[in-house]
Amino acid sequence: MPLEEATRNQISELISQHKVLLFMKGSPDAPQCGFSKTTVEILDFVLPDGTDYGAVDVLSDSTIRDGIKEFSDWPTIPQLYADGEFIGGCDIVKEMFQSGEIYEALGVEKPVWKTPEITITDEAATKITEAMGDNNDQVLAMQIDSAYQCGLRFSPAPDENDPLSGIKVESNGIVIFFDPISSQRADGLSIHYENSDQGEGFTIDNPNAPPPVKEISVKELKELIEAGDVELFDIRSPEERETASIEGSKLMTPELETYILELDRETPIYFVCHHGSRSLDAAGYFRAKGFRAVASITGGIDAWSQEIDPEVPRY
């Protein structure tokens, strides 16, 4: 079906309002699909603070969701625009990030990747060597996500002459490859191997990680609300919020995200969703932005309905 002129004009107007605009599922603080989450993470890493970067949640408007595919002649979401030009979807953005082309496309100066300094203790190096055995074609790779969760895995050895292979770091005779984003989150990281009453295994200490996200119960939330104003943000969809909501909460929107990012980083902020999973992701997103007092509501609004206010519908 041809794109209606009114929808075409609406999309054109949205694109013209920002230097960088992402059509995605969900919002940057609470992506609703893995492809949107990956694209947001790359943009958050590449774009400097203060960049005119906007996002449109296609899940909140079916006309835009269907129309943007016709507008760009691209079948999937997310879709990235810069300076009014269509860049591509998640796979294209990933490839451009790995090659470094994304910086020119977004009008951002390409940084010089810093090789992090890490420490692998003697015990950890011994255990890693034992685990590798005779697999000389395998190397250790580490990924550090936006929540500073670290993942270690063995993977095929990359071509070290390939600029996309990652950043090679060596400590105590052990080589680890980091992807570019992870490498910039790893400086000062240390890997230990410990044997304690709780068992034995690897532990990773990363001084770059912000304070952990706190999880609070709905009873604690009720006490906070009764004590005074609480910055409580609902990161569910508009349709879910129409079904049930907590009085005083605010539905997350791109404008509200801008409001949050302008708050003092010591401001306590709380996030709620249906059962507590999406709110934990949103809290982690703002924790990574430097907020020190971030909390997710355990059990979400479903727990609120069961334990605090049964008049709030369950769904």
Secondary structure, 3 states (H helix, E strand, C coil): CCCCHHHHHHHHHHHHCCCEEEEECEECCEECCHHHHHHHHHHHHHCCCCCCEEEEEHHHCHHHHHHHHHHHCCCCCCEEEECCEEEECHHHHHHHHHHCHHHHHCCCCCCCCCCCCCEECHHHHHHHHHHHCCCCCEEEEEEECCCCCEEEEEEECCCCCCCCCCEEEEECCEEEEECHHHHCCCCCCEEEEEEECCEEEEEEECCCCCCCCEEECHHHHHHHHHHCCCCEEECCCHHHHHHCCCCCCEECCHHHHHHHHCCCCCCCEEEECCCCHHHHHHHHHHHHCCCCCEEEECCHHHHHHHHCCCCCCCC
